[in-house]
Amino acid sequence: MVSPVPNYPSPAGLHRRAIWCWLVLLALGSGLGATPLPFNIPAQSADRALADFTQQSKSRLLYNPNELQDAESTAVFGELEPADALTRLLRDTGFGARLRDDHFIITRIPRPLSALVGRIATANSEPLVGTRVIIPELRRVAVTNRHGEFRFDDINPGSYLVIASRDGFHPLHINDVNVTANDRTYLRTAILLPAGGTTQLEPVIVEGRLNRRGPLDPGPTIWGPRQAGGNLDLNRTANDVLPFIIYDRDRITRSGVVNLNEFLRRELLDTDATSLPPEQSLNNSSHFSTGSSNLSLRGFATDETVVLVNGRRLPEVLTAGSGPQAPDVNFIPLSLVQQVQVLPASASALYSGNAVGGVINILLRPDNLQTVTEVTATYTDATEGYSAPNSSMSLLHSQSLLDGKISLRLNANFVETTPATESELKFVRDNATTSVPDKDELYRATPNVRLNGAGSLFPDSSTRVTSVAPGADGTGGLAAFADRAGHRNYDLYDSPGTLASANNGVDLPYGRHESRELFFASALYKASDWFELAFDAAYSSTVINRGFDVFRADLFLARDNPLNPFDRNVNVSLFDTPVELGQDYNEAILDFYSLVGSALMTLPWDFKMAIDLQYAHSATRYRGVEDWNRGRWQDLVDRGDYNPLRDTQVFGPPQAYYDEVLIYAGGRGQFVTVGDYETLDGAFRLTHDALHLPTGNSVFNIGADYRIATLKDYEGNFRYGDGTLARPPERWQGRTLERVSVFTELQAPLFPRSRLPSWINAIETDLATRFVIADTSAETNIAPTLGLKMALANGVTVRGSFTTSNRFPTPLMSQQLGNGISTGGGVNLQTIKDPRRNDEEYDIEVRSRTNPDLQSESSITQTVGIIFETGERNRIRASLDFFDTQKTNEIVGLNDSVAVLNLEEYFPELVQRAPRAPGDPFAAGRVDKLFTTARNLAGRHSQNWMATFDFARSDVFGGTFDLRSRVVYFERFDREIYPDDPKIDEIRDPSGSAAGLLEYRATFGGGWSNAHFAMGLDGQYFHSRRLPETEWAEQGARTIDPYWQTDFYTQADLGHWLLPADSRYGLKGQLRINNVFKNSYPYYGYVATGVQPYGDWRGRTFSLSITAEF
């Protein structure tokens, strides 16, 4: 509600009325003719220009010279009719002329009145009802409603100071609020900062900016003074010297996702487009892997992208035998995220942990002084007639105590994801082969039988193959195979449950089932005006399973075996499921918790000193079948205790199979702790956010970081169901890793503003360096950064940076003390496609190998960019940045069989092959054993461009219309294996060992919003991907086709329609439909699914979100 303040006349107004007079100037001529006259009137004050006009035209004018003396006229030269000359003279003065009888009357042109609409909120976007908002110049006062909104009607266009004040908060002065000549002008959400203590509160002064997105979206986050437990890093913006990308809360909530990884996977364009997060991966090699490895920036290694939470390292989850792992961003509740700051460039000087690829800093919502409760529920599912739901429920409560000295926040978040299966998606079915040579193994729905030796399988037929009939129990003799001579079963295996890990099964999960509980609590205590304490605690428990384990074997059934009705030696290829164990037997439980303590002290001269400690601990427990013994499985067949000629989809294996064949981690029914990992991080910061230097106000930051990480020892015991050891224990020795570094950063103007020419607004620099302290000279290094930015008066800004770094190999946190394999026992196997044998599929043993000769790598990264920003009513921002990184001795992790096989010609010692068998048509024998490891390459040179464009207009049908786009282009990504070797172009002629980077990738979108409703479209583009030569035959082409996706969203302030106007409650809703046009993923013949997924496996999905505020 708006109430006018009494309008008392000012002294200037009285004086103006006292000297008010009307001047009447009579033309000496006979009147106002239309004959052109010569004019020579220079640009000057409008009252003098009109005097010259009357002398030169002999026209009669009526005007007030006091009103016109401050207006600047337009020059008038040449022969013109008097009316035309007068119109030109008054152009852009705000005055006009109208003809009355025989004279002109000069009056002020009425300007259309406008309305100013805005919103007042806390730093975490909670509305502040009852806040007073004042425009002193107009003596107008408004009070915010339950949504924190205020409105001033009937305001003349112009620039105003707006003041917001409320008890317990710093007053907010918003300078230069430009009210435009539209129906209404939206001001972006203004943030009030809580104040502690009882001293006089200093106002917070910010620049007035229009809301480009509309009132439903909070717009850019305004971060206030530093708080204990808050962001340790400096506040970064998209216009910094370094090219940061900023994602605010409105963009995150609009995405409709239930976890943070999914949002970042969509938005970060310079990551591996083909990599899937563990919760969506089809990889069965590890049931308990976690970590957002798909978020590695610019194709660099996993450990070269640093992930932070409020400037603190987000600890990874490690298990015995695992290499470097990325932290899991899904440990952060989505409801707590306020902003994500991404620097897709080398940042080794600014951040610890060798951030050569870049850094992702996740900023949490600040502590709130109000008592607020917020409940958010999100549900997503497929639209195609089946259900594979993902859901989340979040409860957030904030409360203040002791007159604002203590701020408490509690958050509980529950997330559950259910994967779609092959029975619903049918990718494998549509891509499965239907012509396998009779001599080869074939694993499908029922066991497939083939003759072992010469002759035929049936006496009255020449065929050599058959298959078990569906529903057969294996006791029907030869009659059970009637009419099945020559018939091989190509149907997919259907396990007894709903989820099962058979690659050729209808219950294959496209991901894994996850159930996660996250709890977060924080407390901020403002002990005095100069001392604050903060404590945060977080706990997460995640339960993971992929359904039944399904095992396959090619078993020999001798002619004299009582179970063999063929009277001939045969081989039987089959799947089997240990049904008795239950669908959820193979299960991992990941427990993670962290504790943060922080103290902030305000020192003399406004320096801020922060001391911070973070302890994190993760424990990974696993229960499951680790392996199986093929020899023992064959023994069961030979003894007649296992019938391979039954329909294994219907009839489960005998008890002896559970006792003698399956190998359990720890023992049947036991959970084993496979990872016990803890980290302790300490940080010291001394910061000044407005340090006065001779060149101007600057930001200074100096600090130190300390980390100690410990992975405990692990002994892996693997037993058969009867309790006997399957093989000697695997002993992994853990280790402790300690890192210390010190750094400093200065953001400062390079020259005083007064010494710059008028066409340059500012020249700024960002100087930083980090010194890494270590026991050895190889690990000790200095990483400097130099950045420079020049802002021109026309809205153009140019920027650039130069960074060097020396990265020492990240040590493995555990080392195997024994090979853990006994002769004749089961081994850990992986299925490969052998590129030297025409992509033949078979199982091999894969082991890891430590490289003691690994050397440190060095890199140089340079960036240069340009930004153009202009307008208020029509807001435009465009930027173009270029990134160049050159590495020597680049460390590359050959961590999977595909990468090792693709580079076998360079590293033949990592692949052990058997001799070629007689008559083998291939040039190389089968692989017996393969080793994964890390190696130094000669170098790498990568170059990429990033372009952004944003546009917003604030007066479209009473709301704001905006457009946005971002494009990434990789100009080069060259690798050199050995010095003087030809460079490998991993973008246009890839070897297959590099990350799945695309030459082009883009996001785009647009939307419209007003105070209570919003809608829009988001889109993604993935360029065609070139394939390594080894995959051309399977693909039938050299590339994977491009892919487009378009999403639709709508948001509404439901409380505006459903709740009373004076209600203290709030209700918002959102509906989002992803992949509106049901575009199919492009064909990729090298994988079993036959598609390259660039998003959700489920295709078109909907997401419904409801937020209630109390």
N, C-alpha and C positions, 0 to 999 in steps of 0.2 A: 504494500500500500504506500502511496506517495502523498505527503502532506506539504503544502507550500509554506515557505518561511516568509514572514512579512517583508515586503519589498520597500525598504527605506531609501529615500533618494540620497545619492552620493553628492559630495561637494562639487565634483566635476559636473554632475547633471544640473545642479542649481546654477552654476556659472554659465553653462551652455544655454539654459533657458533665459538667463539674464541678458545675454548678448544676442539673443535671437532677433533677427530682423530679416525682412524680405527686401531683396534688391530688384528693382524694376529697371531694366535697360531697354530703351526704345530704339528701334531701328531708325536710321536716318533716311532709309529708302521708303518706298511706298508700300512695302509689305513683304511677304514670304513668297517670292517667286520660285519657280522651278528651274531657272536658268543656272547652269554650272558656273561656279565662281572659283577663282584661284585661292588656295589655302596654303599656308606655311606655318603650321602649328607644331612645335616640337613636343616630345613627351615630357610632361611636367605634372605638378599637382593639378588635380581636376578643376579646382576653382580658378586657377590662373589660365588654364587652357580654355575655359568657358569665356573668360574675359577677352582673350585673344579672338575667340570665335565670334563674339558679338561685334568686335571692331572690324573683322575682315568680312563678315557676312551681312552686317547691319541688321541682324535679326534680333527679336525681342525674346529674352529668356527670363524665367522666374525660378530661382533656386536659393538654397541656404548654403552660403560659402563655408560655414563652420563644419558642415557635414562632409563637404567635398575636399577639404584641404588635405586630408590624409590619404585620399585616393589618388592613384597614379593613372594618368590618362594615356591614351595611345596616340602616337604621332600621326598627323594628317597633313599630307602634301599632295599637290596637284589640283586639277580642276574637278570639282564635285558639286552636286546639288547640295544645298545647305542641310537638308534632312539626312542625306547619306553621310555627309561629313560629321554631323553631330552623332549619328549612330556609331561611326567608327571611333570617334574621340572617346565615347563613354564605354567602349568595349572593355570588359574585364574589370570595371570599376565597381560593379554592384549597383549602378544607377542607370536609369533609362529616361528617355524623353517622350512625352506625349503631347500632341498638338491640341491646343484648345483655343478656339477662335483664331486670333492672329498672333499667338505667342506659344512658345514651348514651355512646358512645366517639367522641371528636372526633379525626379523623386527616386527614392531608394526602391530597388526591385525586391518585392517580398520573396524571402527564401522559404522553401517548403520546410515545415517542421518535421522532426524525426523523433524516434523513441530509442532510448538507450537501454539495452537489456543485458544483464550479466548474471553471474552466479558466484557466491562466496562459499568456499569449502575449506576443509582441513587439507593437510599435505597428502593424505591418502584418500582424497576425493569425497569425504563425508560432508554432507550439506550442513551449513551453520545457520539455523533458523534464528530469527530475531536480531540479526546483525544490522547496525545502522550504517547506511551508505549515504554520503554527503557529496554534493557538488557545490563547493563554497562560492564560486563565482555567481551561480544562479540562486544561491540560498535555497536549495532543494534538498529534501531528505527523503530517503526510502528505507524500508525495513524488509529484510529478506523473509520469504515464506518458508514452508516446511521443506522445500527442495533447495533452499539456499539461494533462490532466485530473487532478483530485484528488477524494477522497471521504472524508468523516468519517461513520461510522455511529453509531447509538445516542447522539444528542445531545438533551438536553432543550431544548424550545423556549425561546427567549430571544434577547437581543441580545448579540453577541459582537464582540470585536476579532479580526480575522484578519490575520496577518502573512505575507507571501511574501518570501523572500530567495534570492539567487543571486549567485555571484561575478560581478563585472563589471557589476552592475545596481544601481540604487537600490533599497533595501528599500521594500516597499509595505505601508503600514498601511491596512487597510480598516476603517473605523469603522462601528459600528451595523449589523452584519450580522444581520438579523432572521430567525432560524430559526423557521419556522412549524410548527404541529402537523400536518404532512402526512407522507406516506411519504418524500418527499424535497423539499428546497428547493434550487433552482438559483440560483447566484450568476452575475451576468453576467460575461463574460470580463474578467479583470483584466490590465492592461497593465503590464509591467515596462519601465522606461526605462533604456537603456544609460548607463553612466557613464564619463567619460574621466578620465585622470589617476590618481594614487595617493592623493589626499587622502581623509579620512574622508567616507563617503557619507551625505548627509542623506536621511532617509526621505521618500517621497512619500505624502501622506495624501489619501485619497479617501473619499467617502461610499459605504457599502455599499448596493447596489441589487440587487434580484432581476432575473434575466434574463427579460424578457417574451417572448422569442421561442424560447428553447430552445437547447441547447448547439451545435446545428449552425450556428446563426447567431451571429456574433460580437457582436451587439448594438451599442449606441451606442459610437462611437469615443471613446477617452480620449486627448486630446492632451497630451503632456508638455511639459516646458520647451522654449522656443524653440531651434531649431537653425539653423545657417547653411544656406541653401538651402531652408529650410522655408517655411511659410506666412507671407507678409509681413503678412497681415491679422490682426486680433484673432480669437480663437476665438469662433465664433458658435454659438448653440444655438436650439432651437425656442421656448424661453421667454424670449428676449431682449426688450429694450424694443422693438426693431424686429422685425417678423413674419417671421423667417427660416423657410425650409423645409429640412429636413435629410434627405438620402438617404445612408444608410450603405452600406458595401460589401455587406452581406448582401442588401439590396434590389436592388443592381445585378447581382450574380451570379445571383440567383434569376430575373431577367428573361429569361435565355437568349439575349440579343442578342449580335451580333458587333461592334457599334460603339456608341459613346456617344450619338450623335445619336438612334438608334432608341429608346434607353431614355428620354432626356429628352423625346422627342416623345410618349411614352405618359404620362409622369408630370406634365409641366407643363401644367396645365389652362387657364391664361389666355393661351396662345399661339394662333396662327392654326391652327385645327383642319383647315382645308382645304388648307393649304400643304404641299407635299411637299419633302423634301430633294432636292438635285440628283441623287443616285444613284437616286432613285425617280421623278423627274419625267419627264413625257412631252414637255417643252418641248425642241424641236430648235434653238432659236435660238442656243444656245451649246454647243459640244462640250466646252468646258473650264471651265465655271463650277464654282465650289466655294464652300463657306461654308454654315453652318447658319442660313440666313435664316428657316427655319420656326420658330426658337426665339425670335423677337422677343416680348417679354413685354408683355401687356396691350394689344396692338394698336398699339404704338408702332412707330416706324421702326426699320429694321435697325440703324442706328448709335446707337440709344438703349438698347440692351441690351448691357451690357459683359460680356464673357466673360474670366474670369481663370483662371490655373493657378497654384496656390499663391500667390494674391494678385498675380500679375504678368499684365499684359495678354497674352492669346493673340493674336499677330499675325494679321491677315487676309491673304488672297492677292488681290492686285490685278493686273488686266491693263489694257492701254491701252483707254481709252474706257469702262471700267466705272465705275459710280457707287459710292457707299458699299457695302461688302460686309461681311457678317458673317464672323467667323473660323470655321474648320471644326473643330468639336470632335472629329471623327474622327481628327485628327492625334495625339490623346492615346490611347496604348494602353489598352484597357479593363482589362487585367490590372494596370495601375499605379494605377488609381483607387481611393482609399480612401473618399472622401466627396465629395458635391456639396452645396454650400450655395447656396440660391437665395433672393434677396430680391426678391419681386415688388412692389416699391414704389420710389419715387424714392430714389436714393442718391447724388446728385451731390456731397454733402459728403464722403462716405466714400470714394468711388472716382473716379479720373480718367476722363475720356472721356464726360461727360454721361450718366450712368446714370439718365435720367429714367424709362425703362421698368422698369429693375431691373438686377440683377446675378446672374451665375452664376459661382460660384467653385469650380473643380474642384481638390480636394486630393489629392495623390499619397500613396501609401503611404510612411511614413517609412523612413529607412535602418535596416537591420537589423544588429545586432551579431553575429548567428549566421551560420554558413555553411549556407545553405539553397538548394536548387534546386527549382523548381516548374515543372511543365509542364502547361499547360491547353489542351485541344482542344475546340472547339465546332463543331457541324455542325447547320445548320437546312435544312429542305427542305419542300416541299409534300407533302400526304398524298393528293392527288387523282389519282394515276396518272401524273404527269409529274414531271420533275426540273428545279428551278431553285434549285440549292443556294447557300447562303452558308456560308462556313466561316472559322474563324480558328484559328491555332496560336500559342501564346505560350510563350516560354521565359524564366524569370526566375531569376537567380542572385544571391545576396547573400553577401558574405564580409567578414570583419574581419581586419585585420592589426595588428601592433605592439601586441598586448594591448588591442585595441579602440580605439586612437587613430585608425585609419583604417577607414572603412566603405565598401565598394565595392558597386555594384549594376549589373548588366547585364540588359537586356531586349531580346528580339527578338520581333517580332510580325508575323505574315503573315496577311493578310485577303484573301479573294476573294469577290466577289458576282457572281452570274449572274442576270440578270432573267428573269422569266417573259415569254412572248411572247403575241401575240394568238392564235396557233394553239392555245395551251393555255388561255387565259382566255376568249376569245370574247366579250369585252365589246363591241368595235366591231361584230362580226358581228351580234350580237343587237340592236344599236341602229341599224345602218345603214339608211338609207332605201332603199326599193325602188320609188319612184315619183318620178323626176326628169323634168321636162318635156322633150320631145324637142328643144326649142331650146337647152337648157342643156348645159354641159359635164358629163361624167360620167367620173370616173377610177376604174377598177376593174382587174380581173385582166388582161383583154386590151383592146386599144384599142377604144374606142367611136366609131363613125362616125355623123355626122349631115349631112344635106344643107345646103349653103350656097346659098340661093336658093329660087326657087319650083319647084313640081313634086314629083316623087317620085324616090326613090333607085333603084328597080328598075323596068324597063319593064312588068312584069306585076303590079305592086303599087303601092298608093298610099302605102306607108310611107315615112318620111323618115329612119329610123334603122336601123342594124345594128351588128354587132360582129364582131371577128376571132375566128375559131374557135380553141379551144385547140390548140396545136401547129402552127399554120399558119406557114409561113416567108415569106409575103408574095409568093410567085411563082405562086400558083395561079389568078390571075385572078378573074373573077366567079364561077367555079365554087366557089371556096373559101368563098363566102358563101351557098351553096345552103342552103335551109331556115333561113336566119338573118334573113330580112326581118322588120323590126320587133322583132328580138330584141336588146335591150341587155344587156350583161354587168354584173351587179350583184355578182358574186363578188369577194372580196378578192384583192388582188395578192399573188402568191407569188414572192418573189425567189429567186435561185439559192442563197442562203446560209441561215443560221439566224437572223441578226439583220439587220434592215433598217429604215430610218427612215421608211417610207411609212405615213402615217396611216391609209390604208385598205388595209393589207397584213397578211397573216397572220404575218409575221415582225416586226411592230412590237414593239420591246422596251419593257416597262413599267419603264423605268429605263435603266440602262446597265451594261455590264460594267466592273467595277473590280478591279484587282489592286494591293494596297498592301503595302509593306514598311515597317516602322517599327522603328527601333533607338534605344535609349536607354541612356545610361551616366551614372552619378553617383558622385562621390567626396566623402566628408566627412572632414576632417582636424581632429581636436581637438588643436591645438598645445599648449594649456594649459587650465587651469580657466577662464580668462577670454577665450580667443581660439579661434575656429573658422573654418575655411575650407571652402567647398563649391564644386564645379564640376559642372555638368550639361551634357550634350550630347545632342541629339536630331536624328535624320535620318529623313525620310519620303520615299518615292518612290511615286507613284500613277500607274498607267497606266489611261486611260479610253478606251473606245470604245463606240459604239452600233451597230456593224455597217455594212452598206452604206449609202451615201447613195443615195436614190432621188429622181429628178427627174421633174417632170411638165410637160407642155406641151400646149396646144391648137394643133395644127399645121394649116395650110391646104394642101390637096392639090388643085391645079388640074386641070381636066378633061383638059387636054392633057399632063399629066405622064405619062410612060411607066409610072409605078408605079400609076396610077389606073385601075382596071378598070370604074369606074361611068359613065364618059363624062359626068360632072357634077362641078361644084365641091363639095368636101366638106371638113368639118373633122374632124380625128381627135384625140380626147383620150386621152392615154396616160401611163403610167409607164414609165421606163426606168432601168436599173441599170448603172453602169460596172463591169462584172464584172471586167475585166482589172486593175483597181486592187487587188482583194482586199477581203475583208470587213473587215479591220482597218486599212485605209488611213487612214481618218479617225480619228486617234488623238491624244490629248493626254497629255503626261507632265508631272506636277507634282512638282517637287523642292522640298522644304522642310527647312531645318535651323535650329537655334537653339543658342546657347551662353549659359550663365548662370554668372556668377561672383558669389559672395556671401561676405561677411565678417561675423562676428558677434562683438561684444566685450561682455563683462560689465563694467560700470563700477561705481564706488562707489555704495553705496545700492541695489544690485541693479537698476540701470537696464541695459537691453539696447540696444545700438546696432548697427544693421544697415546695411550699404552693399551695394548690389546693382546689377549691370549685366546686361542681356540684349540679345543681338544676334540678329536673325532675318533670314533671307533666303529668298525664294521665287522660283523661276524656272518659268515656264509655257511649255512648247514645244508647238507644234501642227503637225500635218501633216494636210492635208485639202483637200477641194474647197470653196472659199469661195463660189462662185456659178456661174452658167451664163448664157450669152448667148442669149436667145431668138431674137434676129434672126439670129444665125449658125446656130442650130439650124434655123430656117426656110429659110435659104439652102441647107443640106445637102439638105433635102427638094426644094427647087426645082431643084437640080442633079441630082437623082436619086441622090445618094450616101447618103441615109438613107431606108430603107423604113419608113414608119409603120404598114404593114398586116401586120406580122409579130407573132407572139406574143412580146412582150418578156420574158415570164417564162422563155422557153426560148432565144431567140436574142438575143445581146447586140448592142450598137451597133457601127458600123464604126469603124475607126481614126480617121477624120476627126472623129468625135464627141469623142474624147479630146484631139485636137490643136487643134481650132478652137472647140469649144463650151464645154467645161469650163474654169473659171477656178480655178487652184490658188493657195493661199496660199504666196507665195514662189517657187513653181515646182513642177513635178511631182516628187514623191519627196522634197521638202525639208521639214525641220522648221524652223519659224519661232518665235523667242522673242517671244511676245506680251505677256509680263509679266515684268519684272525689278524686284522690289520688296524693299526692306530697311528694317528698323526698328532703332532703338537706344533702349532704355528704361533709364533710371536711377532708382534709388529710394533714399531715405534714411529710416530709421525710428529713433526714440528712444522706447523703450517701457518701461513698468513695469507688470507684471501684478498687483502687490499693493502699490500705493502707499498708505501710511497717511495718511488725512486725518482731520480731527476728526469727520467723520460716519461713518468706517469705511474698510475697505480698498477701493481703487478701481483702475481700469485706466486708464492714461494713454498716449496715443500721439500723437506729433507727427512730421511727415515732409514730404518733398517728392518730387514725381514729375516726371520729364523724359522727353520723347519727341521723337525726330526721325525722320521717315519720308520715304523717297525712292523715287519711281517713275521709272525711267529713260525716256528718249525712245524712241519706237518709230516705225519707218517700215514701213508695210505695202505690200509689193509683190505685185501680183496678176497672174499670167501665165497665158497659154494654154499648152496642152501643147507647142506648138511653140516656146515661149520668148518670144514677143512679149508686150509689156505689154497687159493687158486694159483698164487705166485708169491715170491718173496715180497715183503713190504716195500713200497716206494717211499724213500725217505728224502724229504725236501728240507734243506736248511734255509731258514729265513735269515734276514739281515736287517741291519739298521742303517738308514741313510740320513745324513745330516747336511744341511745347506745353510749358509749365512751370506747375506749380501747387504750392501748399503747403497743408497742412491740419493740423488737430489734432482729437483726439477724446478725450473724458473719459467714462468709465462709472463712476458713483459713487453711493453712497447719498445721499439728500437729507437724511436725519435719522439721528442715531445710533440704533441699535437700542434702547438703554436709554430713549430718550425717546418711543418709540412706545407707543401703547396695546396691550394684550395681543391684541387682535383683528387687529392689523396686524403682519405679519412684517417687511416691508421696503418702503421707497419709494426707488426708484432712478431715475436719470436718465441719458440718453445725449445729450451735447452735442457737436456737431461742426460744423466750418465748413471750406470750401475756397475758396482765393483763386486764380483763374486769371489768370496773367500773360500778356499778349499785347502786340504792337506797337501795336494800335489799341484805342481806348476801347470800340469795339463788341464786341470779343471779351473784354475784361477784365471779370470779374464775380466776385461772391462768392455762394457757395451754402451757407446754413446749414441745420442740422438740429437739431431739439429733440425729444427723446423722453422719455417719463415712464412708469413702471411702478409699480404698487402691488400687493404680494402680501399677501393676507389669510390669517389663520390657518386658515380653513376650506377652504383649497385653491383659492380663487378668486384670479385675478390679472387686473387690468385694465391696459391699456397703450394708448398713443397717441403719435403723432409728427406733426411739422409740418416740411415741407421746401420751400424755394424754389430755383429754378434759372433761369439765363439761358443759353440754348443758341444759339450762333452756328452758322450753316449750315456743315456739313462741306464743305470745298472739294473739288471734283473733283480727283483726283490727276493727271489728264492732260487736255489741251485739244487739239482737232483744229485744225491750222493751215490745212487746206484741205478742200473738200467731198469730194474724192476721187472724184468722179463725172464721167465724160466723157459728152458727148452721144452717144447711140446705143450706149453700152456697157452692160454688165450692172450691176444695182443690187442692194442688199440688200433683200430683200422679206420680209414677214410676211403670213400668212393671217389675216384678221379676219372677224368676224361683225358686220355693220353694223346697229346697232339702229334706225337711221332708214330702213333699207331692208328691214325685216322679216327681220333677221338673215341677209341675203344674204352668202354667203362669197365672198371674192376676195382677191387679193394686192395689198398696197400697199407703198410705200416708207416706212420708219420711220427717222427721224433724231433725234439728241439735240440739245438746245439749252440753252445756258447762260443762266441768269437773273441778270443783273448787279444787279437791284433787290431781291434776296432780303435780308430783314431777320432779325435774331435774334428768337427766340421766348422767352417767359417762361412759367413754370409754377409752380403751387402744388399740392403734394400733401399730403394729410392722411390719417392712418390712425388707427383706434381699434379695439381688440379686447379680448376677454375669454377667459381660459383657466380651465378647471376640471380639477384633477388630484387624484386621491385613490387610496388603497389600495396594498397590497403584494401580498397574495394575489389579490385581484381588482383589477387595475390599470386605472384609467380615466383617460383624458385627452381632453378636448374643448376645442375652441377655435373662436372666431368672430371674423374680422377684416374690417374695412370699409376700402376704399380710395377716395379721392376725388381726382381730378386735374383741374385747370382750366388750360387753356392759352390764351394770346393770341398772335396772329401765328404760329400753328402752321405749321411747315415740313412740307409734304407732297410726297413724291416721286411724280410722275406718270410712273412708269418703264415702263409697258407700255401697249399700245394699248387694252386693255380699260378701264383707268382713265381714259384721255384721252377715249375715245368716250363713256363714261358721264357725263362732266362737260363735254361739248362745249358745252352751253348756257351754261356759266359761262366757258369759255375757248375761244371759237370760233377764236381766232387760232392755236391749236395744230393745227387740222384744216383742210387745204386740199382742197376738193371741186371736182370738175369740174361745169360747167353741166349741167343736166338735158337729156337727149336727148329729141327729139320722141317723144311717146307714152310716155314713162317714167311708170309708174304711181306712183312714189314721190315724196315731197315734196322729197327732197334727191338731188343727184347723187352719183356714186361718189366715194370718197375717193381723191385722187391722192397726197397726202403727209401724214404725221402726225409731230408732234414730241413727244418726251418731254422732260420738264424737271422742275423743282421750283418750287413756288409757296407763298406765304404765304396761309393761310386766316385768317378772322377769329378762329376759336378752336375749342376742343373742350372738352367736359366729359364725363368718364367716371367711373362709379361701379361698383364691383363688390364682392361679398362672397366670402369664402372660409371654409368651415367644415370642420373635421376632427374625427374621432372615432376613438379607439384604445382597445381593451379587451384585457386578457390575464388569464388565470387559469392558475396554475402547477401545479395538481394534478389535471389531467384525464387519467385513464387513464395515470398515470405520466409525463405530459408537459405541455407548455404549449399552451393553446388561445388563439388571438388573433383579433380582428376589427379591421378598419380601413376607413376611408372618408375621402374628401376631395371636397368639392363646391365649384364656383365658379359664381356667379350674377352676370351683368352686368345691373345695374339700369338703366344708361343708357350710351350711347355716342353723344353728340350732336356734330354738326359744324355749323359756321356758315361758309359760303363767304365772304360779305361781311357787314360790320356791318349789323344790322337786317334781314338776310335771315331767312326761317324756318329754324329748326334742322332738320337732317336726322338722323333717328333711325336710325343705322346698324345697330341690332339688330333693330328691328321694322318699319322701312320703309326698307331700305338703298338707297343710290344705286349701290352696286357698286364704289365706289372705296376702301372701307375693308377692313381685314384680315378674314378669315373667322372672326370671333368668334361663338361660340354663346351663347345666353342662359343655358343651363345646360350644365354638363359635370361628370362625376364619375368617380372611380375608387373601387373597393371591393374587399374581399377578406377572406379568413380562412384560418387554417391551424392545424395541430397538429404539434408536434415533440417528440421526446425526445432522448436523448443521441446516437442514431445514425441517426435516421430523421425525415423531415419530409415533409409534403404539405399542399397547400392550393389555393385558388382565387383568382384575380385577375379583376377585371372592369372594364369601361369603359362609360360611357354618354355618348352624344352627342345632345343635344337637337335637335329639328327646327330647320332653318335657314331663315329667311325670305329670299326672293329679291328682287332689284330688279325693278321692273315690266317692264323690257325682256326679262326671261327668263321671264315667266309663260306666254307662248304656247308656247314650246318645252317647258316643264315640264308644262303642262296643269294647273298648280296654283301656289299662291303660296309653297309651302314644300317643302323636302326633308325626308323622313320622319326620325324619330329612328333611332338605331342603338345596339344593345347588343352587347357581346362578352364572352365568358367564357373564361378561360384556366385550365389545370390544370398544377400542377407537383408533382414529388416529388424529394426529395433523400435521399441515403444516404451514410453513412460506410462505404464498401465495405471499407476496411481492417479494420474491426472484425470482419468475417466472413472475409475472404480472407487477412489477414496475421497472423503470430504476435503475441501480446500484447506481447512485448518488442521488436518490430520498430521500427527508426528510420524506416521509410518510412510514408507515408500515401497513401490513395487515396479520393477522393470522386467521386460521380457525381450527375448531375441529368438528369431528363427533364422537358420542358415541352411542352405542347400548347396552342397559341394558337387561339382561336376554335373551341373544342371543339364547339359546336353548329352550326357551319358557317353562321352568320348571313350573309346576303347584304348587300352594301353597298346603301344606298338609291339609288333612281333619281334621276338628274340629267340631264334631257334637253338641257341647253344645251351639253354637251360630247360629243365624239365617242364616248367610251367608254360614255356613258349611266349612269354610276355616280359617286357621291361617295365616294372611298376615305377611310377614317379609320384606316388602318393598312396592313398588308402587302397588296400587290396579290394575293398568292398565296392569300389566304383562310386556310383552316385549314392550319397548319404545325406541325411538331414541331422541337424543339431538344434535342440531346443533348450534354452537357458532361461531360468527365472531367478531373479534376485529380489529378496525381501529385506527391507531395512526397518529396524525398530529403534 
